Amino acid sequence: MSSDMGMPASPVGSSSSGDMGDMSMRSGTGLDATVNGYTLSVRDMPMAGMAMPLTFTITKNGKAVTAFEPEQTKLMHLYLIRSDLTGFQHLHPTMSSDGTWRATPSTFAAGRYRAYVQFVPHAAAEASKGAIVLSRPLSVGDSASNSPIRRRAQPPPWTATP
């Protein structure tokens, strides 16, 4: 997994020519919880082995943001990625009137994860700049149980040649 996660902004350019335009994020690396004054705050986390909602807010200057523009047909994209890459979920949370977003992921195994959100704020000056990607590390249950991917017991049946 690359460190910048490459969560693209909306494509720009002609779809008939295959030109995807500027696919870079508007700022940051995708690994920050705050970008351009927008902050991702996780309120409630699911417990290991239970189907429970994850709730979070996006704030700017300490106030919940409640107006968003669709990005790839949805107002919010939530990506949950386990640190050893054995788990991935892409969800479309729903927002309540107070700006709290809620999504119920599949049951989590205990371990370390990273939550990424991708959105376009509605503010006229902001919407034209494209998507923002924020992220936060999450720990579910006993993070010590985060087992790395196991190595093969036998070497592969091929050898590298110089």
Residue pairs with C-beta under 8 A, 6 or more apart in sequence:
1 81
1 85
3 29
3 31
4 29
4 30
4 31
5 29
5 30
5 31
5 116
5 133
5 135
6 23
6 30
7 25
7 30
7 79
7 116
7 118
7 131
7 133
8 20
8 23
8 24
8 25
8 131
9 22
9 23
9 24
9 25
9 26
9 130
9 131
10 71
10 72
10 120
10 130
10 131
11 20
11 21
11 23
12 20
12 21
12 22
13 19
13 20
13 21
25 130
25 131
25 132
25 133
26 35
26 36
26 129
26 130
26 131
26 132
27 35
27 36
27 132
28 35
28 133
30 116
30 133
30 134
30 135
31 135
32 134
32 135
33 39
33 40
33 41
33 134
33 135
33 136
34 40
34 134
35 132
35 133
35 134
36 126
36 132
37 60
37 61
38 58
38 59
38 60
38 65
38 121
38 132
38 134
39 58
39 59
39 60
39 134
40 56
40 57
40 58
40 115
40 117
40 134
40 135
40 136
41 56
41 57
41 58
41 59
42 54
42 55
42 56
42 115
42 136
42 138
43 55
43 56
43 57
43 100
44 52
44 53
44 54
44 55
45 54
45 138
45 140
46 52
46 53
46 54
46 104
46 105
46 107
46 108
46 140
47 108
47 140
47 141
48 108
48 109
48 110
48 140
48 141
48 142
49 107
49 108
49 109
49 110
49 141
50 107
50 108
51 104
51 105
51 106
51 107
52 104
53 102
53 103
53 104
54 78
54 80
54 93
54 102
54 103
54 104
54 105
54 115
55 100
55 101
55 102
56 93
56 100
56 101
56 115
56 117
57 64
57 65
57 99
57 100
57 101
58 64
58 65
58 99
58 101
58 117
58 119
58 134
59 65
59 99
60 121
64 98
64 99
64 100
65 99
65 121
66 95
66 97
66 98
66 99
67 121
67 122
67 123
68 75
68 76
68 95
68 119
68 120
68 121
68 122
69 75
69 120
69 121
69 122
69 127
70 120
71 77
71 118
71 119
71 120
71 131
74 92
75 92
75 95
75 119
76 92
76 93
76 95
76 101
76 117
76 118
76 119
77 90
77 91
77 92
77 116
77 117
77 118
77 119
78 89
78 90
78 91
78 92
78 93
78 101
78 103
78 115
78 116
78 117
79 88
79 89
79 90
79 91
79 115
79 116
79 117
79 118
80 87
80 88
80 89
80 91
80 105
80 113
80 114
80 115
80 116
80 138
81 87
81 88
81 113
81 114
81 116
82 88
82 109
82 111
82 112
82 113
82 146
83 111
83 112
83 113
83 114
83 146
84 111
84 146
84 147
84 148
84 149
85 149
86 149
87 108
87 109
87 111
87 113
89 105
89 106
91 103
91 105
92 103
93 101
93 102
93 103
94 101
94 102
94 103
95 101
95 102
96 102
101 117
108 140
108 141
109 140
109 141
109 145
110 140
110 141
110 142
110 143
110 145
110 146
111 139
111 140
111 141
111 143
111 145
111 146
111 147
112 137
112 138
112 139
112 140
112 143
112 146
113 137
113 138
113 139
113 140
114 135
114 136
114 137
114 138
115 135
115 136
115 137
115 138
116 133
116 134
116 135
117 133
117 134
117 135
118 131
118 132
118 133
119 131
119 132
120 126
120 127
120 130
120 131
120 132
121 127
121 132
